[in-house]
């Protein structure tokens, strides 16, 4: 098998699995329990959170652990609901918790604001876990340029005194496009200063989904100038179903679920200790091999592009080194995916959740590709399961399958 879909999923590394194993059996205790073994587990859990936080220049208390990036993205949008439960709030209990449930985020998001108010702006190429919730909040899309980068002029034009939250991913999940978040943050700072001078009290927060970027970019929340950052263990050879949301002191959130009040009252439920231990080990390894991986994937990407034939390169610049997005005009990429699978090469036509439903990529549409180009587009993402030999073998197989399809269509 030659696996070229690491943007969709990565295997759990052996070192990560080894770190997790004790917490499935020997160290199984509930961190909220009062006895010593449980307190030890609680300590290890918080230490692991600290490792994750340190990797992005934050503190353990700044993180809310979630069941993945989708939940973290949804939780981030509760910042526009004027939530009363802050990161330092006590755990809710009894009747007050039930009362809070009546005004939960899920209910509030269903009552979307008027389109005339538009408190949310989000990039047109965002993942559906951002797009769907932003739409529920009465959000408006920010245009991208043909290269996939945010159109900063369009962003400036669409920010009003009512805008409370802007969501722009650090690296796109289909193109790998790396967005200039520091420039976006600078624009936001200028607008906040202007609001302050004019007495406008509306908050303005910047959220970013960094799921795809964590093992290829050196991320620092202060340097990026962001208020909310989504992280995902599943994309960096950690366990699936584990994510985190960085929350700055500027943001106040509301819980999506109520219960025992874990994670500062914002994410109730018994802690996923094994998952967080694995996440910490995965992010530790990612940081350790950051420069080496970038160099390796850059070399492999160049080799792949040099060997492949008859394609149009979609993500030419400003993208993660592991992403190769190609268009084979006149060929059905979905058919190519199945034909390549028969040869042992696994690739994608875009985001796994969209491709499985047969939905055309909104990302490729946003950068101006025609329906025919979108239909012929493949996404190849390199990763730790690959070798240099596999890169050359994959190129050879892809060229053969594409030629066969071209000949079939001629006859």
ChimeraX attribute file (.defattr): number of C-alpha atoms within 10 A of each C-alpha:
attribute: neighborCount
match mode: 1-to-1
recipient: residues
	/A:1	12
	/A:2	19
	/A:3	21
	/A:4	26
	/A:5	23
	/A:6	25
	/A:7	28
	/A:8	18
	/A:9	17
	/A:10	20
	/A:11	16
	/A:12	20
	/A:13	18
	/A:14	11
	/A:15	14
	/A:16	23
	/A:17	19
	/A:18	12
	/A:19	17
	/A:20	23
	/A:21	15
	/A:22	12
	/A:23	17
	/A:24	12
	/A:25	10
	/A:26	8
	/A:27	16
	/A:28	14
	/A:29	19
	/A:30	17
	/A:31	22
	/A:32	14
	/A:33	12
	/A:34	9
	/A:35	11
	/A:36	11
	/A:37	15
	/A:38	17
	/A:39	16
	/A:40	14
	/A:41	21
	/A:42	19
	/A:43	13
	/A:44	16
	/A:45	20
	/A:46	18
	/A:47	16
	/A:48	22
	/A:49	24
	/A:50	18
	/A:51	21
	/A:52	26
	/A:53	23
	/A:54	16
	/A:55	19
	/A:56	20
	/A:57	14
	/A:58	19
	/A:59	15
	/A:60	16
	/A:61	17
	/A:62	21
	/A:63	25
	/A:64	22
	/A:65	26
	/A:66	26
	/A:67	17
	/A:68	21
	/A:69	28
	/A:70	21
	/A:71	21
	/A:72	26
	/A:73	29
	/A:74	22
	/A:75	25
	/A:76	30
	/A:77	24
	/A:78	24
	/A:79	25
	/A:80	22
	/A:81	16
	/A:82	12
	/A:83	16
	/A:84	13
	/A:85	18
	/A:86	19
	/A:87	21
	/A:88	14
	/A:89	12
	/A:90	12
	/A:91	17
	/A:92	21
	/A:93	13
	/A:94	8
	/A:95	9
	/A:96	9
	/A:97	15
	/A:98	14
	/A:99	11
	/A:100	17
	/A:101	17
	/A:102	11
	/A:103	12
	/A:104	19
	/A:105	24
	/A:106	18
	/A:107	12
	/A:108	15
	/A:109	20
	/A:110	12
	/A:111	12
	/A:112	16
	/A:113	17
	/A:114	11
	/A:115	12
	/A:116	8
	/A:117	13
	/A:118	23
	/A:119	24
	/A:120	26
	/A:121	25
	/A:122	24
	/A:123	24
	/A:124	20
	/A:125	29
	/A:126	23
	/A:127	22
	/A:128	15
	/A:129	15
	/A:130	25
	/A:131	22
	/A:132	13
	/A:133	21
	/A:134	26
	/A:135	20
	/A:136	15
	/A:137	25
	/A:138	19
	/A:139	24
	/A:140	21
	/A:141	20
	/A:142	24
	/A:143	20
	/A:144	20
	/A:145	13
	/A:146	16
	/A:147	16
	/A:148	28
	/A:149	21
	/A:150	24
	/A:151	14
	/A:152	17
	/A:153	10
	/A:154	14
	/A:155	20
	/A:156	14
	/A:157	9
	/A:158	16
	/A:159	21
	/A:160	13
	/A:161	17
	/A:162	16
	/A:163	20
	/A:164	20
	/A:165	25
	/A:166	27
	/A:167	26
	/A:168	25
	/A:169	27
	/A:170	25
	/A:171	27
	/A:172	26
	/A:173	24
	/A:174	29
	/A:175	28
	/A:176	25
	/A:177	26
	/A:178	21
	/A:179	19
	/A:180	17
	/A:181	21
	/A:182	15
	/A:183	13
	/A:184	20
	/A:185	19
	/A:186	13
	/A:187	14
	/A:188	21
	/A:189	15
	/A:190	11
	/A:191	17
	/A:192	19
	/A:193	12
	/A:194	12
	/A:195	16
	/A:196	12
	/A:197	9
	/A:198	9
	/A:199	9
	/A:200	13
	/A:201	11
	/A:202	15
	/A:203	17
	/A:204	24
	/A:205	25
	/A:206	23
	/A:207	26
	/A:208	27
	/A:209	29
	/A:210	22
	/A:211	26
	/A:212	27
	/A:213	24
	/A:214	24
	/A:215	25
	/A:216	22
	/A:217	18
	/A:218	14
	/A:219	17
	/A:220	15
	/A:221	19
	/A:222	13
	/A:223	12
	/A:224	18
	/A:225	19
	/A:226	24
	/A:227	21
	/A:228	28
	/A:229	26
	/A:230	29
	/A:231	30
	/A:232	30
	/A:233	31
	/A:234	25
	/A:235	24
	/A:236	29
	/A:237	28
	/A:238	32
	/A:239	27
	/A:240	21
	/A:241	16
	/A:242	23
	/A:243	28
	/A:244	28
	/A:245	27
	/A:246	25
	/A:247	25
	/A:248	19
	/A:249	11
	/A:250	13
	/A:251	20
	/A:252	19
	/A:253	22
	/A:254	27
	/A:255	25
	/A:256	17
	/A:257	17
	/A:258	21
	/A:259	19
	/A:260	18
	/A:261	20
	/A:262	19
	/A:263	21
	/A:264	21
	/A:265	24
	/A:266	27
	/A:267	23
	/A:268	20
	/A:269	14
	/A:270	14
	/A:271	18
	/A:272	17
	/A:273	24
	/A:274	25
	/A:275	28
	/A:276	28
	/A:277	26
	/A:278	28
	/A:279	32
	/A:280	27
	/A:281	24
	/A:282	27
	/A:283	25
	/A:284	18
	/A:285	18
	/A:286	22
	/A:287	19
	/A:288	12
	/A:289	13
	/A:290	16
	/A:291	14
	/A:292	13
	/A:293	19
	/A:294	17
	/A:295	14
	/A:296	16
	/A:297	22
	/A:298	17
	/A:299	14
	/A:300	22
	/A:301	19
	/A:302	12
	/A:303	15
	/A:304	21
	/A:305	15
	/A:306	11
	/A:307	15
	/A:308	18
	/A:309	16
	/A:310	12
	/A:311	17
	/A:312	15
	/A:313	15
	/A:314	21
	/A:315	20
	/A:316	14
	/A:317	14
	/A:318	16
	/A:319	19
	/A:320	23
	/A:321	22
	/A:322	24
	/A:323	26
	/A:324	24
	/A:325	21
	/A:326	25
	/A:327	23
	/A:328	22
	/A:329	17
	/A:330	13
	/A:331	18
	/A:332	19
	/A:333	24
	/A:334	17
	/A:335	14
	/A:336	22
	/A:337	19
	/A:338	15
	/A:339	17
	/A:340	19
	/A:341	15
	/A:342	10
	/A:343	14
	/A:344	14
	/A:345	21
	/A:346	20
	/A:347	24
	/A:348	25
	/A:349	29
	/A:350	27
	/A:351	21
	/A:352	16
	/A:353	12
	/A:354	15
	/A:355	14
	/A:356	11
	/A:357	8
	/A:358	11
	/A:359	11
	/A:360	16
	/A:361	20
	/A:362	19
	/A:363	23
	/A:364	22
	/A:365	16
	/A:366	17
	/A:367	18
	/A:368	16
	/A:369	18
	/A:370	12
	/A:371	12
	/A:372	14
	/A:373	21
	/A:374	24
	/A:375	22
	/A:376	22
	/A:377	27
	/A:378	25
	/A:379	24
	/A:380	24
	/A:381	25
	/A:382	24
	/A:383	22
	/A:384	15
	/A:385	14
	/A:386	16
	/A:387	14
	/A:388	13
	/A:389	9
	/A:390	18
	/A:391	20
	/A:392	17
	/A:393	16
	/A:394	23
	/A:395	18
	/A:396	15
	/A:397	16
	/A:398	21
	/A:399	17
	/A:400	15
	/A:401	16
	/A:402	21
	/A:403	14
	/A:404	12
	/A:405	17
	/A:406	15
	/A:407	10
	/A:408	9
	/A:409	10
	/A:410	7
	/A:411	5
